[in-house]
Amino acid sequence: MKKILPILKKAGIIYLKVAGVFLAIILLVALLKSGKSSGGTYVEGTIDKNGNYRKGYVRKAFSTDPNAISHRNASSKYYHTKGKYLR
C-alpha cells in the first residue's frame, strides 16, 4: 500500500494538470468565438447613380442610442395602428 500511494498522488497531479490545460483551451476558444460575433456586419462600398464612390463601413450589431428601445416601440405601435398598410 505504501508503494501505491505515491503513484496515485503523482497520477492525481498529472490528471489535474491535464484537466487544467484542457479547461484553459476551452475557455480560450470560447473567448475567441464571442469576440467575432459582437463586431457587427461589414457593408461594402458602392457607387451611386452619380458615379460617386460610397466608402464601406461596419454596421453595428445593435444601437448604442439610449432611446433606441422606446423609438422601436413607438414605431411598432405606429405600424400596427396607423401604418400605410392599414389605410
FENLIN-V42604 format. One record per helix or strand of 2 or more residues. SS is the DSSP state (h for helix, s for strand). FROM is the first residue (numbers start at 0). LEN is the number of residues. If there is no record, write none. Layout:
# FENLIN-V42604
ss:SS from:FROM len:LEN
ss:SS from:FROM len:LEN
This chain:
# FENLIN-V42604
ss:h from:1 len:36
ss:s from:40 len:3
ss:s from:45 len:2
ss:s from:52 len:2
ss:s from:56 len:3
ss:h from:67 len:14
ss:h from:83 len:3
